[in-house]
Amino acid sequence: MNGYAAYPVKRGLGWWCMLRLARDARPHPVMEKGAKPKVFNSAGEAWEEAAKHLLAYMNGHEIRGERFDGRSTYRDEVDRVFFQPRPAEGERKAVRA
C-alpha cells in the first residue's frame, strides 16, 4: 500500500527505470525531456538510475504524515498531546475524596 519501489524493466531493445512512490498507486518510468521514458542500454544502468532517484526522493521530499521508518508522524503527535507519561508510584500526589 504505502510502499516504495525502484527497479528496471526490459522494454523492447532497452531497459526502463520504474519508480513507485507511496503517493502513487502504480509505478512510473523515469522520464526524459519531451515526456518520453528514458531508455538504458543495460539493467545495471537502470538500477543505478533507480537508486539515484529513490534516494533523492527520500532525502529531499519530506511530506507531512510520512516517515521512512514505518511510523506515522500523526501518531507521534497524538501520543505527545493525549498520552502524557504517568509519574512513578512514589511521585503521585495524594488526593482527598
A tleap script that builds the chain and sets N, CA, C and O, in Angstrom:
source leaprc.protein.ff14SB
mol = sequence {
  NMET ASN GLY TYR ALA ALA TYR PRO VAL LYS
  ARG GLY LEU GLY TRP TRP CYS MET LEU ARG
  LEU ALA ARG ASP ALA ARG PRO HIE PRO VAL
  MET GLU LYS GLY ALA LYS PRO LYS VAL PHE
  ASN SER ALA GLY GLU ALA TRP GLU GLU ALA
  ALA LYS HIE LEU LEU ALA TYR MET ASN GLY
  HIE GLU ILE ARG GLY GLU ARG PHE ASP GLY
  ARG SER THR TYR ARG ASP GLU VAL ASP ARG
  VAL PHE PHE GLN PRO ARG PRO ALA GLU GLY
  GLU ARG LYS ALA VAL ARG CALA
}
set mol.1.N position { 0.829 -1.171 0.000 }
set mol.1.CA position { 0.000 0.000 0.000 }
set mol.1.C position { 0.885 1.250 0.000 }
set mol.1.O position { 1.004 1.902 -1.037 }
set mol.2.N position { 1.495 1.596 1.101 }
set mol.2.CA position { 2.357 2.769 1.156 }
set mol.2.C position { 3.808 2.351 1.016 }
set mol.2.O position { 4.642 2.658 1.868 }
set mol.3.N position { 4.096 1.659 -0.053 }
set mol.3.CA position { 5.441 1.155 -0.271 }
set mol.3.C position { 6.185 1.964 -1.308 }
set mol.3.O position { 5.597 2.731 -2.070 }
set mol.4.N position { 7.479 1.778 -1.318 }
set mol.4.CA position { 8.359 2.399 -2.298 }
set mol.4.C position { 9.036 1.286 -3.073 }
set mol.4.O position { 9.364 0.237 -2.519 }
set mol.5.N position { 9.241 1.522 -4.352 }
set mol.5.CA position { 9.920 0.529 -5.174 }
set mol.5.C position { 10.656 1.237 -6.293 }
set mol.5.O position { 10.220 2.280 -6.780 }
set mol.6.N position { 11.778 0.657 -6.697 }
set mol.6.CA position { 12.550 1.146 -7.835 }
set mol.6.C position { 13.208 -0.075 -8.464 }
set mol.6.O position { 13.889 -0.840 -7.781 }
set mol.7.N position { 13.006 -0.255 -9.761 }
set mol.7.CA position { 13.512 -1.460 -10.415 }
set mol.7.C position { 13.586 -1.242 -11.927 }
set mol.7.O position { 12.883 -0.387 -12.466 }
set mol.8.N position { 14.438 -2.017 -12.614 }
set mol.8.CA position { 14.500 -1.933 -14.076 }
set mol.8.C position { 13.494 -2.896 -14.715 }
set mol.8.O position { 13.155 -3.933 -14.145 }
set mol.9.N position { 13.031 -2.529 -15.904 }
set mol.9.CA position { 12.095 -3.351 -16.665 }
set mol.9.C position { 12.591 -3.407 -18.112 }
set mol.9.O position { 12.916 -2.376 -18.701 }
set mol.10.N position { 12.647 -4.605 -18.678 }
set mol.10.CA position { 13.064 -4.776 -20.070 }
set mol.10.C position { 11.922 -4.331 -20.981 }
set mol.10.O position { 10.814 -4.860 -20.891 }
set mol.11.N position { 12.187 -3.362 -21.859 }
set mol.11.CA position { 11.191 -2.855 -22.804 }
set mol.11.C position { 11.839 -2.762 -24.185 }
set mol.11.O position { 12.710 -1.922 -24.413 }
set mol.12.N position { 11.423 -3.598 -25.072 }
set mol.12.CA position { 11.965 -3.553 -26.429 }
set mol.12.C position { 13.450 -3.846 -26.445 }
set mol.12.O position { 13.891 -4.896 -25.977 }
set mol.13.N position { 14.223 -2.911 -26.987 }
set mol.13.CA position { 15.672 -3.089 -27.098 }
set mol.13.C position { 16.446 -2.493 -25.923 }
set mol.13.O position { 17.675 -2.562 -25.896 }
set mol.14.N position { 15.758 -1.925 -24.976 }
set mol.14.CA position { 16.451 -1.308 -23.849 }
set mol.14.C position { 15.751 -1.601 -22.531 }
set mol.14.O position { 14.874 -2.460 -22.443 }
set mol.15.N position { 16.165 -0.863 -21.514 }
set mol.15.CA position { 15.643 -1.017 -20.156 }
set mol.15.C position { 15.052 0.303 -19.690 }
set mol.15.O position { 15.608 1.367 -19.963 }
set mol.16.N position { 13.934 0.240 -18.992 }
set mol.16.CA position { 13.340 1.402 -18.345 }
set mol.16.C position { 13.597 1.300 -16.849 }
set mol.16.O position { 13.699 0.204 -16.297 }
set mol.17.N position { 13.698 2.450 -16.206 }
set mol.17.CA position { 13.797 2.530 -14.744 }
set mol.17.C position { 12.417 2.907 -14.223 }
set mol.17.O position { 11.896 3.970 -14.561 }
set mol.18.N position { 11.823 2.048 -13.407 }
set mol.18.CA position { 10.487 2.294 -12.873 }
set mol.18.C position { 10.581 2.701 -11.394 }
set mol.18.O position { 11.347 2.120 -10.625 }
set mol.19.N position { 9.788 3.709 -11.018 }
set mol.19.CA position { 9.731 4.177 -9.628 }
set mol.19.C position { 8.295 4.145 -9.149 }
set mol.19.O position { 7.389 4.610 -9.841 }
set mol.20.N position { 8.091 3.597 -7.969 }
set mol.20.CA position { 6.787 3.655 -7.322 }
set mol.20.C position { 6.957 4.338 -5.979 }
set mol.20.O position { 7.719 3.883 -5.126 }
set mol.21.N position { 6.237 5.438 -5.801 }
set mol.21.CA position { 6.286 6.191 -4.557 }
set mol.21.C position { 4.983 5.975 -3.800 }
set mol.21.O position { 3.976 5.588 -4.394 }
set mol.22.N position { 4.996 6.222 -2.505 }
set mol.22.CA position { 3.824 5.957 -1.668 }
set mol.22.C position { 2.624 6.778 -2.106 }
set mol.22.O position { 1.489 6.327 -1.951 }
set mol.23.N position { 2.837 7.948 -2.637 }
set mol.23.CA position { 1.705 8.790 -3.041 }
set mol.23.C position { 1.056 8.332 -4.336 }
set mol.23.O position { -0.052 8.764 -4.652 }
set mol.24.N position { 1.725 7.463 -5.095 }
set mol.24.CA position { 1.209 6.963 -6.365 }
set mol.24.C position { 0.649 5.561 -6.186 }
set mol.24.O position { 1.099 4.807 -5.322 }
set mol.25.N position { -0.321 5.225 -6.997 }
set mol.25.CA position { -0.918 3.899 -6.912 }
set mol.25.C position { -0.169 2.879 -7.764 }
set mol.25.O position { -0.355 1.675 -7.585 }
set mol.26.N position { 0.667 3.335 -8.679 }
set mol.26.CA position { 1.375 2.414 -9.563 }
set mol.26.C position { 2.739 2.999 -9.931 }
set mol.26.O position { 2.960 4.198 -9.761 }
set mol.27.N position { 3.651 2.172 -10.430 }
set mol.27.CA position { 4.974 2.674 -10.800 }
set mol.27.C position { 4.930 3.490 -12.096 }
set mol.27.O position { 4.081 3.280 -12.962 }
set mol.28.N position { 5.871 4.422 -12.195 }
set mol.28.CA position { 6.012 5.263 -13.386 }
set mol.28.C position { 7.460 5.200 -13.857 }
set mol.28.O position { 8.368 5.081 -13.034 }
set mol.29.N position { 7.693 5.278 -15.170 }
set mol.29.CA position { 9.071 5.277 -15.652 }
set mol.29.C position { 9.741 6.628 -15.410 }
set mol.29.O position { 9.074 7.661 -15.337 }
set mol.30.N position { 11.062 6.605 -15.286 }
set mol.30.CA position { 11.836 7.846 -15.228 }
set mol.30.C position { 11.780 8.450 -16.627 }
set mol.30.O position { 12.046 7.766 -17.616 }
set mol.31.N position { 11.435 9.730 -16.706 }
set mol.31.CA position { 11.200 10.365 -17.996 }
set mol.31.C position { 12.370 11.229 -18.442 }
set mol.31.O position { 13.089 11.807 -17.627 }
set mol.32.N position { 12.543 11.300 -19.765 }
set mol.32.CA position { 13.488 12.231 -20.382 }
set mol.32.C position { 12.749 13.529 -20.664 }
set mol.32.O position { 11.540 13.627 -20.455 }
set mol.33.N position { 13.486 14.521 -21.138 }
set mol.33.CA position { 12.824 15.738 -21.590 }
set mol.33.C position { 11.998 15.386 -22.819 }
set mol.33.O position { 12.434 14.605 -23.665 }
set mol.34.N position { 10.829 15.951 -22.912 }
set mol.34.CA position { 9.942 15.630 -24.016 }
set mol.34.C position { 8.921 14.575 -23.649 }
set mol.34.O position { 8.238 14.047 -24.527 }
set mol.35.N position { 8.803 14.258 -22.371 }
set mol.35.CA position { 7.806 13.307 -21.855 }
set mol.35.C position { 7.915 11.928 -22.485 }
set mol.35.O position { 6.900 11.303 -22.795 }
set mol.36.N position { 9.132 11.451 -22.674 }
set mol.36.CA position { 9.354 10.094 -23.166 }
set mol.36.C position { 10.141 9.332 -22.109 }
set mol.36.O position { 11.035 9.906 -21.487 }
set mol.37.N position { 9.836 8.056 -21.887 }
set mol.37.CA position { 10.601 7.281 -20.906 }
set mol.37.C position { 12.078 7.184 -21.297 }
set mol.37.O position { 12.416 6.980 -22.463 }
set mol.38.N position { 12.935 7.331 -20.309 }
set mol.38.CA position { 14.371 7.241 -20.539 }
set mol.38.C position { 14.749 5.774 -20.737 }
set mol.38.O position { 14.398 4.927 -19.915 }
set mol.39.N position { 15.465 5.470 -21.824 }
set mol.39.CA position { 15.841 4.095 -22.161 }
set mol.39.C position { 17.322 3.899 -21.852 }
set mol.39.O position { 18.160 4.715 -22.235 }
set mol.40.N position { 17.638 2.795 -21.146 }
set mol.40.CA position { 19.008 2.482 -20.762 }
set mol.40.C position { 19.492 1.274 -21.544 }
set mol.40.O position { 18.693 0.436 -21.961 }
set mol.41.N position { 20.806 1.184 -21.744 }
set mol.41.CA position { 21.396 0.083 -22.508 }
set mol.41.C position { 21.472 -1.215 -21.725 }
set mol.41.O position { 21.462 -2.295 -22.316 }
set mol.42.N position { 21.548 -1.125 -20.401 }
set mol.42.CA position { 21.680 -2.337 -19.585 }
set mol.42.C position { 20.840 -2.210 -18.316 }
set mol.42.O position { 20.432 -1.119 -17.918 }
set mol.43.N position { 20.599 -3.356 -17.702 }
set mol.43.CA position { 19.852 -3.356 -16.444 }
set mol.43.C position { 20.642 -2.652 -15.353 }
set mol.43.O position { 20.053 -2.008 -14.485 }
set mol.44.N position { 21.965 -2.764 -15.382 }
set mol.44.CA position { 22.803 -2.103 -14.383 }
set mol.44.C position { 22.665 -0.594 -14.416 }
set mol.44.O position { 22.591 0.047 -13.367 }
set mol.45.N position { 22.631 -0.020 -15.612 }
set mol.45.CA position { 22.445 1.430 -15.731 }
set mol.45.C position { 21.071 1.839 -15.193 }
set mol.45.O position { 20.936 2.865 -14.526 }
set mol.46.N position { 20.064 1.031 -15.487 }
set mol.46.CA position { 18.716 1.334 -14.991 }
set mol.46.C position { 18.661 1.219 -13.466 }
set mol.46.O position { 18.000 2.025 -12.812 }
set mol.47.N position { 19.356 0.214 -12.886 }
set mol.47.CA position { 19.403 0.079 -11.414 }
set mol.47.C position { 20.071 1.296 -10.786 }
set mol.47.O position { 19.604 1.804 -9.766 }
set mol.48.N position { 21.172 1.771 -11.396 }
set mol.48.CA position { 21.856 2.952 -10.860 }
set mol.48.C position { 20.930 4.164 -10.857 }
set mol.48.O position { 20.878 4.913 -9.882 }
set mol.49.N position { 20.207 4.349 -11.946 }
set mol.49.CA position { 19.267 5.471 -12.031 }
set mol.49.C position { 18.139 5.311 -11.010 }
set mol.49.O position { 17.715 6.289 -10.395 }
set mol.50.N position { 17.655 4.085 -10.830 }
set mol.50.CA position { 16.595 3.823 -9.850 }
set mol.50.C position { 17.058 4.184 -8.443 }
set mol.50.O position { 16.341 4.849 -7.696 }
set mol.51.N position { 18.256 3.743 -8.092 }
set mol.51.CA position { 18.793 4.050 -6.761 }
set mol.51.C position { 18.978 5.544 -6.576 }
set mol.51.O position { 18.667 6.086 -5.516 }
set mol.52.N position { 19.485 6.211 -7.605 }
set mol.52.CA position { 19.711 7.655 -7.529 }
set mol.52.C position { 18.400 8.408 -7.311 }
set mol.52.O position { 18.331 9.289 -6.454 }
set mol.53.N position { 17.371 8.075 -8.068 }
set mol.53.CA position { 16.098 8.789 -7.962 }
set mol.53.C position { 15.374 8.474 -6.657 }
set mol.53.O position { 14.799 9.374 -6.043 }
set mol.54.N position { 15.390 7.233 -6.228 }
set mol.54.CA position { 14.710 6.876 -4.976 }
set mol.54.C position { 15.388 7.538 -3.785 }
set mol.54.O position { 14.713 8.041 -2.887 }
set mol.55.N position { 16.708 7.544 -3.770 }
set mol.55.CA position { 17.445 8.184 -2.681 }
set mol.55.C position { 17.218 9.695 -2.684 }
set mol.55.O position { 17.037 10.298 -1.626 }
set mol.56.N position { 17.227 10.302 -3.864 }
set mol.56.CA position { 16.971 11.744 -3.958 }
set mol.56.C position { 15.578 12.082 -3.451 }
set mol.56.O position { 15.390 13.098 -2.782 }
set mol.57.N position { 14.601 11.238 -3.766 }
set mol.57.CA position { 13.240 11.484 -3.283 }
set mol.57.C position { 13.181 11.399 -1.761 }
set mol.57.O position { 12.623 12.281 -1.109 }
set mol.58.N position { 13.752 10.347 -1.200 }
set mol.58.CA position { 13.677 10.166 0.247 }
set mol.58.C position { 14.470 11.225 1.005 }
set mol.58.O position { 14.109 11.560 2.132 }
set mol.59.N position { 15.518 11.750 0.431 }
set mol.59.CA position { 16.318 12.774 1.098 }
set mol.59.C position { 15.776 14.177 0.883 }
set mol.59.O position { 16.102 15.082 1.651 }
set mol.60.N position { 14.959 14.381 -0.140 }
set mol.60.CA position { 14.573 15.745 -0.467 }
set mol.60.C position { 13.105 16.076 -0.385 }
set mol.60.O position { 12.744 17.247 -0.509 }
set mol.61.N position { 12.234 15.092 -0.179 }
set mol.61.CA position { 10.800 15.353 -0.175 }
set mol.61.C position { 10.196 14.890 1.133 }
set mol.61.O position { 9.776 13.740 1.263 }
set mol.62.N position { 10.152 15.787 2.099 }
set mol.62.CA position { 9.533 15.453 3.370 }
set mol.62.C position { 8.057 15.814 3.269 }
set mol.62.O position { 7.708 16.969 3.022 }
set mol.63.N position { 7.204 14.834 3.458 }
set mol.63.CA position { 5.772 15.031 3.313 }
set mol.63.C position { 5.131 14.846 4.676 }
set mol.63.O position { 5.495 13.927 5.409 }
set mol.64.N position { 4.188 15.701 5.025 }
set mol.64.CA position { 3.545 15.611 6.327 }
set mol.64.C position { 2.857 14.265 6.481 }
set mol.64.O position { 2.103 13.839 5.606 }
set mol.65.N position { 3.116 13.613 7.572 }
set mol.65.CA position { 2.486 12.342 7.862 }
set mol.65.C position { 3.225 11.150 7.281 }
set mol.65.O position { 2.742 10.023 7.382 }
set mol.66.N position { 4.378 11.368 6.680 }
set mol.66.CA position { 5.101 10.268 6.051 }
set mol.66.C position { 6.514 10.201 6.608 }
set mol.66.O position { 7.271 11.168 6.523 }
set mol.67.N position { 6.862 9.056 7.176 }
set mol.67.CA position { 8.217 8.830 7.649 }
set mol.67.C position { 8.720 7.548 7.026 }
set mol.67.O position { 7.926 6.669 6.687 }
set mol.68.N position { 10.005 7.429 6.871 }
set mol.68.CA position { 10.560 6.289 6.164 }
set mol.68.C position { 10.929 5.137 7.083 }
set mol.68.O position { 11.491 4.141 6.628 }
set mol.69.N position { 10.623 5.256 8.368 }
set mol.69.CA position { 10.870 4.133 9.276 }
set mol.69.C position { 9.581 3.381 9.593 }
set mol.69.O position { 9.571 2.521 10.473 }
set mol.70.N position { 8.501 3.693 8.893 }
set mol.70.CA position { 7.264 2.954 9.039 }
set mol.70.C position { 6.302 3.496 10.075 }
set mol.70.O position { 5.198 2.967 10.208 }
set mol.71.N position { 6.675 4.530 10.816 }
set mol.71.CA position { 5.788 5.104 11.826 }
set mol.71.C position { 5.172 6.388 11.294 }
set mol.71.O position { 5.780 7.083 10.480 }
set mol.72.N position { 3.994 6.696 11.743 }
set mol.72.CA position { 3.293 7.898 11.313 }
set mol.72.C position { 3.654 9.067 12.218 }
set mol.72.O position { 3.741 8.907 13.435 }
set mol.73.N position { 3.862 10.238 11.635 }
set mol.73.CA position { 4.117 11.423 12.448 }
set mol.73.C position { 2.845 11.858 13.155 }
set mol.73.O position { 2.912 12.479 14.216 }
set mol.74.N position { 1.678 11.540 12.581 }
set mol.74.CA position { 0.427 11.868 13.256 }
set mol.74.C position { 0.326 11.121 14.581 }
set mol.74.O position { -0.104 11.687 15.586 }
set mol.75.N position { 0.718 9.867 14.581 }
set mol.75.CA position { 0.645 9.060 15.809 }
set mol.75.C position { 1.562 9.637 16.879 }
set mol.75.O position { 1.192 9.676 18.052 }
set mol.76.N position { 2.744 10.081 16.494 }
set mol.76.CA position { 3.659 10.692 17.455 }
set mol.76.C position { 3.044 11.943 18.072 }
set mol.76.O position { 3.183 12.179 19.272 }
set mol.77.N position { 2.370 12.741 17.259 }
set mol.77.CA position { 1.763 13.966 17.767 }
set mol.77.C position { 0.601 13.650 18.710 }
set mol.77.O position { 0.442 14.295 19.746 }
set mol.78.N position { -0.200 12.666 18.350 }
set mol.78.CA position { -1.316 12.259 19.211 }
set mol.78.C position { -0.790 11.739 20.537 }
set mol.78.O position { -1.316 12.094 21.592 }
set mol.79.N position { 0.244 10.900 20.500 }
set mol.79.CA position { 0.834 10.384 21.735 }
set mol.79.C position { 1.367 11.511 22.606 }
set mol.79.O position { 1.214 11.471 23.826 }
set mol.80.N position { 1.981 12.500 22.009 }
set mol.80.CA position { 2.557 13.609 22.763 }
set mol.80.C position { 1.465 14.436 23.441 }
set mol.80.O position { 1.640 14.867 24.581 }
set mol.81.N position { 0.346 14.661 22.761 }
set mol.81.CA position { -0.712 15.517 23.297 }
set mol.81.C position { -1.585 14.790 24.320 }
set mol.81.O position { -1.872 15.334 25.386 }
set mol.82.N position { -2.008 13.564 24.003 }
set mol.82.CA position { -3.009 12.899 24.835 }
set mol.82.C position { -2.456 11.884 25.824 }
set mol.82.O position { -3.113 11.597 26.824 }
set mol.83.N position { -1.311 11.348 25.588 }
set mol.83.CA position { -0.781 10.302 26.454 }
set mol.83.C position { 0.489 10.777 27.143 }
set mol.83.O position { 1.605 10.439 26.748 }
set mol.84.N position { 0.281 11.569 28.182 }
set mol.84.CA position { 1.402 12.076 28.948 }
set mol.84.C position { 1.950 10.947 29.818 }
set mol.84.O position { 1.176 10.132 30.321 }
set mol.85.N position { 3.244 10.886 30.000 }
set mol.85.CA position { 3.785 9.834 30.859 }
set mol.85.C position { 3.286 10.008 32.296 }
set mol.85.O position { 3.218 11.124 32.811 }
set mol.86.N position { 2.944 8.902 32.924 }
set mol.86.CA position { 2.452 8.938 34.299 }
set mol.86.C position { 3.632 8.987 35.263 }
set mol.86.O position { 4.684 8.402 35.006 }
set mol.87.N position { 3.445 9.691 36.373 }
set mol.87.CA position { 4.527 9.725 37.363 }
set mol.87.C position { 4.683 8.363 38.034 }
set mol.87.O position { 3.746 7.566 38.080 }
set mol.88.N position { 5.865 8.118 38.544 }
set mol.88.CA position { 6.131 6.864 39.249 }
set mol.88.C position { 5.290 6.810 40.521 }
set mol.88.O position { 4.794 7.838 40.983 }
set mol.89.N position { 5.129 5.613 41.090 }
set mol.89.CA position { 4.281 5.411 42.270 }
set mol.89.C position { 4.638 6.365 43.411 }
set mol.89.O position { 3.746 6.900 44.069 }
set mol.90.N position { 5.911 6.580 43.649 }
set mol.90.CA position { 6.331 7.429 44.755 }
set mol.90.C position { 6.104 8.906 44.498 }
set mol.90.O position { 6.123 9.697 45.441 }
set mol.91.N position { 5.892 9.296 43.268 }
set mol.91.CA position { 5.746 10.701 42.913 }
set mol.91.C position { 4.298 11.159 42.842 }
set mol.91.O position { 4.040 12.353 42.690 }
set mol.92.N position { 3.346 10.234 42.949 }
set mol.92.CA position { 1.946 10.601 42.861 }
set mol.92.C position { 1.515 11.392 44.099 }
set mol.92.O position { 1.957 11.111 45.213 }
set mol.93.N position { 0.662 12.366 43.892 }
set mol.93.CA position { 0.151 13.171 44.988 }
set mol.93.C position { -1.090 12.503 45.542 }
set mol.93.O position { -1.870 11.900 44.805 }
set mol.94.N position { -1.262 12.619 46.841 }
set mol.94.CA position { -2.447 12.061 47.495 }
set mol.94.C position { -3.617 12.975 47.189 }
set mol.94.O position { -3.501 14.199 47.257 }
set mol.95.N position { -4.738 12.372 46.853 }
set mol.95.CA position { -5.945 13.138 46.533 }
set mol.95.C position { -7.009 12.762 47.559 }
set mol.95.O position { -7.278 11.583 47.790 }
set mol.96.N position { -7.612 13.788 48.173 }
set mol.96.CA position { -8.661 13.535 49.162 }
set mol.96.C position { -9.993 13.375 48.443 }
set mol.96.O position { -10.295 14.090 47.487 }
set mol.97.N position { -10.764 12.442 48.914 }
set mol.97.CA position { -12.072 12.197 48.305 }
set mol.97.C position { -13.133 13.018 48.954 }
set mol.97.O position { -14.299 12.939 48.567 }
savepdb mol mol.pdb
quit
